[in-house]
Amino acid sequence: MNTPTNLSVPEQSEFGIGLAQASVLVVDDEPGIRNFIVKILGPMVGRVEQADSAANASKLLDANHFDIVILDNIMPGTTGLEWLREQRKLGFFADVILITAFADMDTAIEAMRAGVVDFVLKPFRSNQIINAVARCVDRVNLRRENYLLKFELASGNTAARERMLGSSSALQDIRNTLERAAPLMTPVMFTGETGTGKEIAARALHAMSERAGKPFVPINCATISPDVIENELFGFVHDSGPNQRARQDGLFLNANGGTLYLDEIAELPLSIQAALLRVIEHRKIRPVGSLREVPLDLRFIFATNADLEKAVAEGRFREDLYHRIKVLKIEMPALRKRAMDIKELTLMFIQQISRALGIEPLPLNEGVLLNLSRYDWPGNVRELRNVVEQSLIQGEWPAEFASSEPGKEVEAVDSLQEVERRHILTVLEACNGNRAEAARRLGVSRKTIDRKCAMWNG
């Protein structure tokens, strides 16, 4: 038997970014080599498993997802490359490191055709295995980041740069719910009008969870053509030459380990709704054209501004999927129902956009803030952001929001109590003193308004 040398574990490889989260399968019929590789990788990777034969390795691939496979080429009954070619036909495309004692040109060519990405020659040292795995992990992560970045740029997404701001009781209730839901696998569905910040809340949920270091992948179901949405979501396998198949990972696999956010879920075609239900229930996907299901580890978050119950009644949305995804439903309040948050949001947008555009910020005085609070904001937070951007570009607030009196400029350093007092009084003025209407707009009870006013007038 060819035995490895240097049993001491070296210092962490310079290629080791992301190594701690990787899953590795070691396939070798020699227990000494298997145990050696498991021993050196165990403390460094997220998960490492071993198989003593090709048959047992196949069973593990059916039940688990692996980022890297370390494969011995010479095994009883079949060579590692023969087994790998068979797995490629079934739909297995993880990166493979080949262990071999024979580094001849024919083996190298055959290995490249089978999709081997790295070689380790026997006898090998521990640092050779670690560096080979780390290089593969970096390659996998770079490929995934590249794919997701291109997808996000193509979708024109800006929510990643924004935060869920607001001190209203409605927003605080949502934050409390997100904190309770963060550690769970339970699907979450955000509802509410367009522009209320459903994706921002979904990103906040992801950031609170143990998946925060993994991808958050937002998908707008209404913007992907029905002709390609199955390939985009599930990926696909196609013939790329004699006895060769290539695979394009879809959004599900590129989000693996993280969170998948499906916006405008009501627009998903019925055929894809059925496939999505199977994915949620079985945690596996089958790429288009593949013969093998791939295990999946995903947190699902959904969003819609549509009436899903009506869509179910009209046959446009599957009833079984509806009940599966509405386990935890969070309604995002319209901006007109939390007017006390307008100041904080406006100041944030002024700061963000002026810095991004390289222009001077506009002053926000109490008169402008009063006019902003009086407006109903049918486009919600998104419309507010657009108004701020337009005003910064033009150098002045639009006529309907501009104040004829200079007034005191609003400062970002006001205490929370002062912010609360000003906004409640501003909304009361906008409602002509109608406390019930002011409470409705602020998202608080009438008793809260009465109590605050009594305290300030006392």
C-alpha positions as CSV (number, residue, x, y, z in Angstrom):
1,M,0.0,0.0,0.0
2,N,1.2,3.5,-0.8
3,T,1.1,5.3,2.6
4,P,0.9,9.0,3.0
5,T,3.6,10.8,5.0
6,N,3.7,13.8,7.4
7,L,0.8,13.1,9.8
8,S,1.0,16.5,11.4
9,V,-1.6,19.0,10.4
10,P,0.0,22.1,8.8
11,E,-1.0,25.6,9.4
12,Q,-4.1,26.8,7.6
13,S,-3.6,26.9,3.8
14,E,-3.4,30.3,2.1
15,F,-6.2,28.9,-0.2
16,G,-8.5,28.2,2.7
17,I,-11.2,30.9,2.3
18,G,-14.6,29.1,2.8
19,L,-12.9,25.8,3.7
20,A,-14.7,25.5,7.0
21,Q,-18.1,25.3,5.3
22,A,-17.1,22.7,2.7
23,S,-18.6,19.2,2.5
24,V,-16.1,16.5,1.3
25,L,-16.5,12.8,0.3
26,V,-13.5,10.5,0.4
27,V,-13.7,7.4,-1.9
28,D,-10.9,4.9,-1.4
29,D,-10.8,1.2,-0.8
30,E,-7.7,1.4,1.4
31,P,-8.8,2.2,5.0
32,G,-5.3,3.7,5.9
33,I,-5.6,6.4,3.2
34,R,-9.2,7.1,3.9
35,N,-8.6,7.5,7.6
36,F,-5.6,9.7,7.0
37,I,-7.5,12.1,4.8
38,V,-10.5,12.2,7.1
39,K,-8.2,12.9,10.1
40,I,-6.5,15.8,8.4
41,L,-9.7,17.3,6.9
42,G,-12.0,16.7,9.8
43,P,-11.0,19.8,11.8
44,M,-10.8,22.0,8.8
45,V,-14.0,21.4,6.7
46,G,-17.7,21.5,7.6
47,R,-18.3,17.8,6.9
48,V,-16.3,14.9,5.7
49,E,-17.6,11.4,4.9
50,Q,-15.9,8.3,3.5
51,A,-16.8,5.4,1.3
52,D,-14.8,2.2,0.8
53,S,-16.3,1.4,-2.6
54,A,-17.9,2.9,-5.6
55,A,-21.2,1.4,-4.7
56,N,-21.2,2.9,-1.3
57,A,-20.1,6.2,-2.7
58,S,-23.1,6.2,-5.1
59,K,-25.5,5.7,-2.1
60,L,-23.9,8.6,-0.3
61,L,-24.3,10.8,-3.3
62,D,-28.0,9.9,-3.6
63,A,-28.6,11.0,0.0
64,N,-26.2,14.0,0.5
65,H,-24.8,17.0,-1.3
66,F,-20.9,17.2,-1.5
67,D,-18.9,20.1,-2.7
68,I,-15.7,18.1,-3.3
69,V,-15.1,14.4,-3.9
70,I,-11.6,12.9,-3.3
71,L,-11.4,9.8,-5.5
72,D,-8.9,7.0,-5.7
73,N,-8.5,5.8,-9.3
74,I,-7.6,2.2,-8.6
75,M,-10.4,0.3,-6.8
76,P,-11.7,-3.3,-6.9
77,G,-14.3,-3.9,-9.7
78,T,-14.0,-0.5,-11.4
79,T,-11.6,2.4,-11.7
80,G,-12.4,5.8,-10.1
81,L,-12.6,7.4,-13.6
82,E,-15.1,4.7,-14.8
83,W,-17.3,5.3,-11.8
84,L,-17.0,9.1,-12.2
85,R,-18.0,9.0,-15.9
86,E,-21.1,6.9,-14.9
87,Q,-22.0,9.5,-12.2
88,R,-21.6,12.3,-14.6
89,K,-24.2,10.7,-16.8
90,L,-26.6,10.5,-13.9
91,G,-26.2,14.1,-13.0
92,F,-23.3,14.4,-10.5
93,F,-21.0,17.4,-11.2
94,A,-19.2,18.3,-7.9
95,D,-15.5,19.1,-8.2
96,V,-13.3,15.9,-8.1
97,I,-9.7,15.5,-6.9
98,L,-8.2,12.3,-8.3
99,I,-5.7,10.3,-6.2
100,T,-3.4,8.3,-8.4
101,A,0.0,6.7,-8.4
102,F,0.3,6.8,-12.2
103,A,0.6,10.3,-13.6
104,D,0.9,9.3,-17.3
105,M,-0.5,11.4,-20.1
106,D,-3.3,9.0,-21.0
107,T,-4.6,9.0,-17.4
108,A,-4.4,12.8,-17.3
109,I,-6.4,13.2,-20.5
110,E,-9.0,10.7,-19.5
111,A,-9.4,12.4,-16.1
112,M,-9.9,15.8,-17.7
113,R,-12.6,14.4,-20.0
114,A,-14.3,13.0,-17.0
115,G,-14.2,16.4,-15.2
116,V,-11.4,16.0,-12.7
117,V,-10.2,19.4,-11.6
118,D,-7.1,18.4,-9.6
119,F,-4.6,15.6,-9.0
120,V,-2.8,14.3,-5.9
121,L,0.0,11.8,-6.5
122,K,0.8,9.0,-4.2
123,P,2.6,9.1,-1.8
124,F,1.3,12.5,-0.7
125,R,1.7,14.8,2.3
126,S,-1.1,16.3,4.3
127,N,-0.6,19.8,3.0
128,Q,-1.1,18.6,-0.6
129,I,-4.5,17.3,0.2
130,I,-5.5,20.4,2.2
131,N,-4.3,22.8,-0.5
132,A,-6.0,20.8,-3.3
133,V,-9.3,20.8,-1.4
134,A,-9.0,24.5,-0.6
135,R,-8.3,25.4,-4.2
136,C,-11.4,23.5,-5.2
137,V,-13.5,25.3,-2.5
138,D,-12.3,28.7,-3.7
139,R,-13.1,27.7,-7.3
140,V,-16.6,26.6,-6.3
141,N,-17.3,29.7,-4.3
142,L,-15.9,32.0,-7.0
143,R,-18.1,30.3,-9.6
144,R,-21.2,30.6,-7.4
145,E,-20.5,34.3,-6.5
146,N,-19.9,35.1,-10.2
147,Y,-23.2,33.5,-11.2
148,L,-25.2,35.2,-8.4
149,L,-23.6,38.6,-9.0
150,K,-24.4,38.5,-12.7
151,F,-28.0,37.4,-11.8
152,E,-28.4,40.2,-9.3
153,L,-27.0,42.9,-11.6
154,A,-29.2,41.7,-14.4
155,S,-32.3,42.0,-12.1
156,G,-31.3,45.6,-11.1
157,N,-31.7,44.8,-7.4
158,T,-31.0,47.6,-4.9
159,A,-32.6,46.2,-1.7
160,A,-29.2,44.9,-0.6
161,R,-28.1,48.4,0.1
162,E,-31.0,49.4,2.3
163,R,-32.0,48.6,5.9
164,M,-35.3,48.0,7.6
165,L,-35.6,51.3,9.4
166,G,-38.4,52.6,11.6
167,S,-39.3,53.0,15.3
168,S,-43.1,52.6,14.9
169,S,-44.8,49.8,16.9
170,A,-45.7,48.1,13.6
171,L,-42.1,47.8,12.6
172,Q,-41.0,46.7,16.1
173,D,-43.6,43.9,16.0
174,I,-42.2,42.7,12.7
175,R,-38.6,42.8,14.1
176,N,-39.7,40.7,17.1
177,T,-41.4,38.1,14.7
178,L,-38.3,37.9,12.6
179,E,-36.1,37.3,15.6
180,R,-38.3,34.4,16.7
181,A,-38.4,32.9,13.1
182,A,-34.7,33.4,12.3
183,P,-33.4,30.1,13.7
184,L,-36.2,28.0,12.2
185,M,-36.5,26.3,8.8
186,T,-40.2,27.3,8.6
187,P,-41.1,29.0,5.3
188,V,-42.0,32.6,5.7
189,M,-44.4,34.6,3.4
190,F,-44.3,38.4,3.3
191,T,-47.4,40.1,2.1
192,G,-48.2,43.8,1.6
193,E,-48.5,46.5,-1.0
194,T,-45.8,47.2,-3.6
195,G,-42.8,49.1,-2.1
196,T,-43.4,48.3,1.5
197,G,-39.9,46.7,1.9
198,K,-40.7,42.9,1.7
199,E,-37.3,42.1,0.3
200,I,-35.5,44.3,2.9
201,A,-37.4,42.4,5.7
202,A,-36.5,39.1,4.1
203,R,-32.8,40.1,4.0
204,A,-33.0,41.1,7.6
205,L,-34.4,37.6,8.5
206,H,-31.6,36.0,6.6
207,A,-29.0,38.2,8.4
208,M,-30.4,37.2,11.8
209,S,-30.2,33.4,11.0
210,E,-27.3,31.0,11.1
211,R,-27.3,31.2,7.3
212,A,-26.1,34.8,7.3
213,G,-22.7,33.8,5.8
214,K,-24.3,31.9,3.0
215,P,-26.0,33.3,-0.2
216,F,-29.3,35.2,-0.1
217,V,-30.7,34.8,-3.6
218,P,-33.7,37.0,-4.6
219,I,-35.8,35.9,-7.5
220,N,-38.6,37.9,-9.1
221,C,-41.0,35.3,-10.5
222,A,-42.7,37.9,-12.8
223,T,-39.5,38.9,-14.6
224,I,-38.3,35.4,-15.7
225,S,-39.8,34.2,-19.0
226,P,-42.0,31.1,-18.5
227,D,-40.0,29.5,-21.3
228,V,-36.7,29.5,-19.3
229,I,-37.8,29.7,-15.7
230,E,-37.5,25.9,-15.1
231,N,-33.9,25.9,-16.4
232,E,-33.1,29.1,-14.4
233,L,-34.4,27.6,-11.2
234,F,-33.4,24.0,-11.4
235,G,-30.5,24.1,-13.8
236,F,-30.0,21.6,-16.6
237,V,-27.9,18.9,-18.0
238,H,-27.1,18.5,-21.7
239,D,-24.9,16.4,-23.9
240,S,-21.6,18.1,-24.7
241,G,-19.8,15.4,-26.7
242,P,-19.4,11.7,-27.1
243,N,-20.1,10.1,-23.7
244,Q,-20.0,13.5,-22.0
245,R,-22.6,15.6,-20.3
246,A,-22.3,19.1,-18.9
247,R,-24.5,20.8,-16.3
248,Q,-25.5,24.4,-15.6
249,D,-26.3,24.9,-12.0
250,G,-29.6,26.8,-11.5
251,L,-30.5,29.3,-8.8
252,F,-31.6,26.6,-6.4
253,L,-28.2,24.9,-6.3
254,N,-26.3,28.2,-6.3
255,A,-28.3,29.3,-3.2
256,N,-27.7,25.9,-1.5
257,G,-27.0,26.4,2.2
258,G,-28.5,29.9,2.2
259,T,-31.8,31.5,1.6
260,L,-34.0,31.6,-1.5
261,Y,-36.4,34.6,-1.7
262,L,-39.2,34.1,-4.3
263,D,-40.9,37.5,-4.9
264,E,-44.2,37.8,-6.7
265,I,-44.8,34.1,-6.1
266,A,-48.3,34.4,-7.6
267,E,-46.8,34.8,-11.0
268,L,-45.1,31.4,-11.0
269,P,-46.5,29.1,-13.7
270,L,-48.6,26.2,-12.4
271,S,-46.2,23.6,-13.7
272,I,-43.3,25.2,-11.7
273,Q,-45.6,25.5,-8.7
274,A,-46.0,21.7,-8.6
275,A,-42.2,21.3,-8.8
276,L,-41.6,23.9,-6.1
277,L,-43.9,22.1,-3.8
278,R,-41.9,18.9,-4.2
279,V,-38.7,20.8,-3.5
280,I,-40.1,22.3,-0.3
281,E,-41.4,18.9,0.9
282,H,-38.5,16.6,-0.1
283,R,-35.5,19.0,0.0
284,K,-34.3,17.7,-3.3
285,I,-34.2,19.0,-6.9
286,R,-33.8,17.3,-10.2
287,P,-32.0,19.5,-12.8
288,V,-33.7,19.4,-16.2
289,G,-32.4,16.3,-18.1
290,S,-30.7,14.8,-15.1
291,L,-31.4,11.2,-13.9
292,R,-30.4,12.0,-10.2
293,E,-32.0,14.1,-7.6
294,V,-29.7,16.5,-5.8
295,P,-30.1,17.0,-2.0
296,L,-30.8,20.7,-1.1
297,D,-30.4,22.7,2.1
298,L,-32.4,25.9,1.7
299,R,-34.5,28.4,3.7
300,F,-37.5,29.5,1.6
301,I,-39.0,33.0,1.9
302,F,-41.8,34.1,-0.3
303,A,-43.5,37.5,-1.0
304,T,-46.5,38.7,-2.8
305,N,-48.7,41.8,-3.2
306,A,-51.5,39.6,-4.7
307,D,-54.5,38.0,-3.0
308,L,-53.4,34.4,-3.0
309,E,-56.7,33.1,-1.7
310,K,-58.4,34.7,-4.7
311,A,-55.8,33.2,-7.0
312,V,-56.4,29.7,-5.5
313,A,-60.2,30.1,-6.0
314,E,-59.6,31.1,-9.6
315,G,-57.3,28.2,-10.3
316,R,-54.2,30.3,-10.8
317,F,-52.4,29.1,-7.7
318,R,-52.1,25.6,-6.3
319,E,-54.1,25.3,-3.0
320,D,-51.6,22.7,-1.6
321,L,-48.6,25.1,-2.3
322,Y,-50.5,28.0,-0.7
323,H,-51.1,26.1,2.5
324,R,-47.4,25.0,2.5
325,I,-46.0,28.5,2.2
326,K,-48.3,30.4,4.5
327,V,-47.2,28.8,7.7
328,L,-45.8,32.1,8.9
329,K,-47.3,35.1,7.2
330,I,-46.0,38.6,7.9
331,E,-47.9,41.6,6.6
332,M,-45.7,44.6,5.8
333,P,-47.5,47.8,6.7
334,A,-48.0,50.6,4.2
335,L,-46.0,53.7,4.8
336,R,-49.2,55.8,5.4
337,K,-49.9,53.5,8.4
338,R,-46.5,54.2,10.0
339,A,-45.9,57.9,9.2
340,M,-43.7,58.3,12.2
341,D,-41.0,56.4,10.3
342,I,-40.9,58.9,7.4
343,K,-38.3,61.1,9.0
344,E,-35.8,58.3,9.7
345,L,-36.3,56.8,6.2
346,T,-35.9,60.2,4.5
347,L,-32.7,61.0,6.3
348,M,-31.3,57.6,5.4
349,F,-32.2,58.1,1.7
350,I,-30.7,61.6,1.6
351,Q,-27.5,60.3,3.1
352,Q,-27.2,57.2,0.9
353,I,-28.2,58.9,-2.4
354,S,-26.2,62.1,-2.0
355,R,-23.1,60.1,-1.3
356,A,-23.7,57.7,-4.2
357,L,-24.4,60.6,-6.7
358,G,-21.6,62.8,-5.3
359,I,-24.0,65.8,-4.7
360,E,-24.8,68.0,-1.7
361,P,-27.6,66.7,0.5
362,L,-30.9,68.7,0.8
363,P,-31.9,70.1,4.1
364,L,-34.9,68.5,5.7
365,N,-36.9,71.0,7.7
366,E,-40.0,70.6,9.8
367,G,-42.2,72.0,7.0
368,V,-41.0,69.5,4.4
369,L,-41.4,66.7,7.0
370,L,-45.0,67.8,7.7
371,N,-45.8,67.7,4.0
372,L,-44.2,64.4,3.5
373,S,-46.3,63.0,6.4
374,R,-49.5,64.4,4.9
375,Y,-49.0,62.5,1.7
376,D,-50.6,59.0,1.4
377,W,-47.6,57.3,-0.4
378,P,-49.4,54.8,-2.7
379,G,-45.9,53.6,-3.8
380,N,-44.8,53.3,-0.1
381,V,-41.1,53.3,0.8
382,R,-40.0,52.8,-2.8
383,E,-41.9,56.0,-3.8
384,L,-40.4,57.9,-0.9
385,R,-36.9,56.9,-2.0
386,N,-37.7,58.0,-5.6
387,V,-38.9,61.4,-4.4
388,V,-35.7,61.9,-2.4
389,E,-33.5,61.0,-5.4
390,Q,-35.5,63.2,-7.7
391,S,-35.2,66.1,-5.2
392,L,-31.5,65.7,-4.8
393,I,-30.9,65.7,-8.5
394,Q,-33.0,68.8,-9.0
395,G,-31.6,70.5,-5.9
396,E,-35.0,71.2,-4.3
397,W,-38.0,69.5,-3.0
398,P,-41.0,69.2,-5.3
399,A,-43.7,71.9,-4.9
400,E,-46.1,69.6,-3.1
401,F,-43.5,68.9,-0.4
402,A,-41.5,72.1,-0.3
403,S,-42.0,74.4,2.7
404,S,-42.6,78.1,2.2
405,E,-41.1,78.8,5.7
406,P,-37.5,77.9,6.5
407,G,-38.4,76.3,9.8
408,K,-36.0,74.3,12.0
409,E,-33.8,71.8,10.1
410,V,-34.4,68.3,11.3
411,E,-31.4,66.7,12.8
412,A,-30.5,63.0,12.7
413,V,-29.4,63.1,16.3
414,D,-32.8,63.8,17.9
415,S,-33.6,61.5,20.7
416,L,-36.1,58.7,20.0
417,Q,-38.6,60.4,22.3
418,E,-38.4,63.7,20.4
419,V,-38.7,61.9,17.0
420,E,-41.8,60.1,18.3
421,R,-43.3,63.3,19.7
422,R,-42.8,65.3,16.5
423,H,-44.1,62.7,14.2
424,I,-47.3,62.0,16.2
425,L,-48.0,65.7,16.4
426,T,-47.2,66.1,12.7
427,V,-49.6,63.3,11.8
428,L,-52.3,64.7,14.1
429,E,-52.0,68.0,12.3
430,A,-52.2,66.3,9.0
431,C,-55.4,64.6,10.2
432,N,-56.9,67.9,11.5
433,G,-56.7,66.6,15.1
434,N,-58.6,63.3,14.3
435,R,-56.9,61.0,16.8
436,A,-58.5,57.8,15.4
437,E,-57.2,58.5,11.9
438,A,-53.8,59.5,13.2
439,A,-53.6,56.2,15.2
440,R,-54.6,54.3,12.0
441,R,-51.8,56.0,10.0
442,L,-49.2,55.5,12.7
443,G,-50.1,51.8,13.2
444,V,-50.8,52.3,16.9
445,S,-53.9,52.1,19.1
446,R,-56.1,55.2,19.8
447,K,-55.3,54.7,23.5
448,T,-51.6,55.2,22.7
449,I,-52.3,58.6,21.1
450,D,-54.5,59.7,23.9
451,R,-51.9,58.7,26.5
452,K,-49.0,60.5,24.6
453,C,-51.0,63.7,24.2
454,A,-52.0,63.7,27.8
455,M,-48.4,63.3,28.8
456,W,-47.1,66.1,26.6
457,N,-50.0,68.5,27.6
458,G,-49.5,67.7,31.3
